[in-house]
Amino acid sequence: MHCALMVLFSALLYWRGEDVAGGFRRFARRLAAERGDASVVLAAQAIRAVALGVVVTALVQGILGVLAWLLVVFLMPRCSLWLWYFVAWCRLAHYWC
């Protein structure tokens, strides 16, 4: 049920996002005048900042991971086997503890 509502809400926002945002702002302005409108704008900026932070963090981590992998595979091929053993051991130790 929650998944269906989330998909429906996301589709609505992608389809008519500007109209929906205007409706939220009108509702907030009717409910609490200028403070309501300001709170909706502030909430939208916070959501946008968090989403951008998550995406940028994932992108930077992916790029650093690829660079580290290339460094280990091409510059230190003998160490790469030990690195893979260490990563596998860390993952297993995480499940054991």
C-alpha positions in Angstrom: 0.0 0.0 0.0 2.8 2.4 1.0 4.8 1.6 -2.2 1.7 2.2 -4.4 1.1 5.6 -2.8 4.7 6.5 -3.1 4.8 5.6 -6.8 1.5 7.5 -7.4 2.8 10.6 -5.6 6.1 10.4 -7.5 4.4 10.1 -10.8 2.2 13.0 -10.0 5.2 15.1 -9.1 7.1 14.2 -12.3 4.0 14.7 -14.4 2.9 18.1 -13.0 5.5 19.1 -10.5 5.3 22.8 -10.9 1.5 22.8 -10.6 1.7 20.6 -7.5 4.3 22.8 -5.9 2.2 25.9 -6.6 -0.8 24.1 -5.0 1.3 23.3 -1.9 2.4 26.9 -1.7 -1.1 28.3 -2.1 -2.4 25.9 0.6 0.4 26.9 3.0 -0.2 30.6 2.3 -3.9 30.1 3.0 -3.1 28.2 6.2 -0.4 30.4 7.7 0.0 33.5 5.4 3.6 34.4 4.5 5.2 32.1 7.2 3.4 29.1 5.6 4.8 29.9 2.2 8.3 30.5 3.6 8.1 27.1 5.4 7.1 25.3 2.3 10.0 26.9 0.3 12.4 26.1 3.1 11.3 22.5 3.2 11.7 22.2 -0.5 15.2 23.6 -0.3 16.1 21.2 2.5 14.8 18.2 0.5 16.7 19.4 -2.6 19.9 19.8 -0.6 19.7 16.4 1.0 19.0 14.7 -2.4 21.9 16.5 -4.0 24.2 15.6 -1.1 23.3 11.9 -1.4 23.8 11.9 -5.2 27.1 13.8 -5.0 28.4 11.6 -2.2 27.6 8.5 -4.1 29.3 9.8 -7.2 32.4 10.8 -5.4 32.6 7.5 -3.6 32.2 5.6 -6.9 34.9 7.6 -8.6 37.3 7.1 -5.6 36.5 3.4 -5.5 37.3 3.0 -9.2 40.5 5.0 -8.9 41.6 2.9 -5.9 40.8 -0.3 -7.7 42.8 0.8 -10.8 45.7 1.8 -8.6 45.8 -1.6 -6.8 45.3 -3.7 -10.0 47.8 -2.0 -12.2 50.4 -0.6 -9.8 50.4 -3.3 -7.1 49.1 -6.5 -8.7 50.5 -8.8 -5.9 48.8 -6.7 -3.2 45.4 -6.9 -5.0 44.9 -10.5 -4.0 45.5 -9.7 -0.4 43.2 -6.7 -0.6 40.4 -8.9 -1.9 41.0 -11.4 0.9 40.9 -8.5 3.4 37.7 -7.1 1.9 36.0 -10.5 2.0 37.1 -11.1 5.6 35.8 -7.7 6.6 32.4 -8.5 5.1 32.3 -11.9 6.8 33.4 -10.4 10.1 30.6 -7.9 9.8 28.0 -10.7 9.5 29.5 -12.7 12.3 29.6 -9.9 14.9 
